[in-house]
Amino acid sequence: MPSVDRPGVKGVYVELPETLLTDARAFAADRGEKFNRVVAEALRRHMAYPPPKPEPQPEPAPVPLPSGAEEPAATKKPATKKGKK
């Protein structure tokens, strides 16, 4: 974290796998760039060209109950009363 506050700049704590952090720091050093600048540019690029959104997972099929077993009370449908006409 910077020791001096700069206008328009916020600090953030992010947990990264150690190997990713090491590789990213080496990448920045090899290019003669600051680590923060490399991370900021990677985030901008990722948001400008995002990967496809993950497909929603289908709901699992219901498991048939053994014969004679009752549904739990929370999943039972309320009984409907037929009114007189």
N, C-alpha and C positions, 0 to 999 in steps of 0.2 A: 504494500500500500504506500502511496506517496506520502511524504511527510508534510507537504505543503498542499493546501486546498487550491484547486484550479477551477475557475468558472466553467460550467458545462461539462465537468468530468466527475463521474461517480465511481467509487470503488465497489467491487463486488467479490464475494467469496464463492468460488466454484470448486467442487471436488472433481478431479480428473484422475484417470488411471495413471500411475506413475510413469509407465512407458510412453503414454501419449504426451504427458508434460515434458519428459526428457526429449522426445523427438521434436516437439514443437519448439522448444528452446534451442535445440541444435539447428533446426531449420531457420529460425530467425537469425542466429549467430552466423550461419553460413552465408546468408544473404546480406548481412550487415544491417539488419533491421532490429528495431526494438520488439521484444516479445509482445507487449501490449498492442502494438500496431498490427502485428501479424494476426493476433487473435481477433481484433476488431474487424480487420479486413475479411477474415474467414467468416465471421458472423454476418457481415454485410452481404457477402457473396452467397452464403447459404440462404439468407432471406430473399435475395433477389432472384435466385434460381433454386427454389426449394425442391427436394425430392418429392415424388408422389406421396400423397397421404396414404397411410396404411389402410387396407380394406377392413371394414368392420367384421368382427368375428360373428358367425352365425350362432344363434342360441342353441344350446345342446338339445337333442331330442329328449322328450320326457321318458322317464324310465317307467315301464309298466309295473304296477303294483302286483304283488302276489295275490292269488284269488283269496277273497275273504278279508283282505286288508283294507283299511279305510284311509282316505286322504287325511293329512294333518289339517286341523281346524283352520289354520291360516290360509290354506289354499282351496278350501271348500267354497263352492259358490252358494250364496244364500238362496234358500228356498223361496220361490215366488208364490204368492197367494193369488188365487183366481177370484176376482170380484164378481158380484152378482150384477146382472144386466137388467 
